[in-house]
Amino acid sequence: HRAGVCALTIGTVDGEPVLASAGHDRTIRTWHAGTGRPLLEILGHEFPVYELAFGTVDGEPVLASASYDGEVRITRAATGELSTVLRGNTGLVRALGFCVVEEHTVLVVGTDDRMLRLWLLPAGELIGRRELAAVPLAVRVTAPDVVCVATDDGVVVL
């Protein structure tokens, strides 16, 4: 990277551990997590990238990335090819998390405007919204139907 790194995530691609990093230079880079060997440089965001998450869509590993302008891009983790762009998030995206709802992949997006948005993938359709009392800072899916959200007021919401 040519500027500060703001986000890291780890996942599995083709059976191998992969680390993804992103930041102020608007790039996403992936690395083999065992050897440190560079794999991909993913371009396309117009603003710094602040959040990353690995997931699976239709059996294929994907990487979600969110930039300063609220745009979320879904790329194929093996190739870096753009799959879907999610527009409609307002404010800075602070948290991303994948879950499965009724056999469909859903991306949970938490933003500075205290909203959680649920996006159906690969269609990129907004299927739900929930306003929180505070800004969501982290999203983790602990079971198919349990989403945990940590907020900036010290609360964890289930």
N, C-alpha and C positions, 0 to 999 in steps of 0.2 A: 504494500500500500504506500501511497505517496502522501498520506495525511493520517490523522488519528483514526484508530479503529474503535468503533462504537458497539459492535455486535459480534457475538460468536455463537455457534451452535454446532452440535455434532450429530451425525446420523450414519446410516449405512446405505451404500450404493454398490450394487453388484456384489454384495456380500463383504464389502470392505468398509472399514471405518473411515469416515470423511469428516473433516472439520471445515466449516465455512466461516469466513470473516467478512466484515463489511464496515464502511465508515465514511468519513468526510470526503474522500476522493470519488465517491459515487460508484465505486466498484464493489463487486462481490468476488472473493477468491475462494477456491476450494483447494484442500490439501489432503493427502493421504494421512490419516491421523496416526498411523503406525510408523511411517518413515519420514514424514514431513515433506514429501515430494509434492510440488505444485501440480494441480490437476487442471483447473479452469480459471479463467478470468471472465466474469459475466458483467457486461455493460448494459446500459439502458436507462438507469435512473437519472433524472435531471437534477436531483437534489441529494444531499447526504443520506446514507442508509443507516437507520437507527435500530432496526430489529430484523431478526432472522428466525426461521423455524423450518426444520425438516418434517416432511409428512409423506403420505402415500396417497395417490389418486389413481384409481383404476389399476391398482397393482404396481404402479410405477413410482419410484421415489421422486419427490419434488422438493423444491426449496422455495419458501415464501420469504419475500423481502419487502420491507416497508421503508419509504423515504419520508423526508421532512414534510413534503406536501400532502401526505396521506395516501399516496398511491401505493398499492400492494401489487407486486408482480409475482406470479407463480412460474417458475422455470423447471424444466426437466433436469434433475440433479446429475444425471449421467452425461448430458450433452451441453447444458446451459441454454438450450433452446427455450424461448418464451412460449408459455402455454396459455396463460390467462392474465389479464390486467383487471384489478378490482379498483374501481373509482367510486367515490361516494362517501369515503371516510372523511370526516371533518376533523381538523386538528392533527397534531402529531400522533402517529401510531406508537404506542408504548409497549404493546404486548401482542403476541401472536401465539396461537395454539391450535393444533389439528385435533379433530375428534371425528367419530363416526356416529351418525344418527340414522337409524333405520337403513343400514347398509350403504349410506351415502357419506362421502367425505365432506366435512364442514370445517371451515377455517374461522376461528374465533379471533376477532380483532378488537383490541382495546385502545381507545384514543383519549387525548387530552380533554375532550369535551365530556368526559365521564360516561362514555357510551361503550357498550359491547355490541358489536355487529356480528351476525352469523352469515357466512357466505357459503353457498352450495357450490362445490367444485365437481367437475371441471367447468360447469356452466357459467360460473361467476355471478350467480343470482343472489341478491340480498334476500335472505329468508327470515330474518329476525333482528330485533334490536332490544336492548335493555339499558335503561339509564341507571347508573350507580350513584351512590352518595358521594363518591370520591373518584379520583383519577385511577384507572387500573394500570398497575406497573408491571404485572406479570400474570400470565395465564398458563396453567398446567392442567392437562386432562389426566385424571387419575383412574378413570374407568370409562367405559363407553358412554355413560350418561352422567358423569360427575366432572364438572369443570370448576377448578379452584381459581379464584382471582384475588391477587394481593393488591391492595389499594394504598394510596399515599397518605391515608389517615390511620394507618396501622391495623387495618381490618383485613381478614381473609374471608371472602365470600364464597360459599359453595352453591 
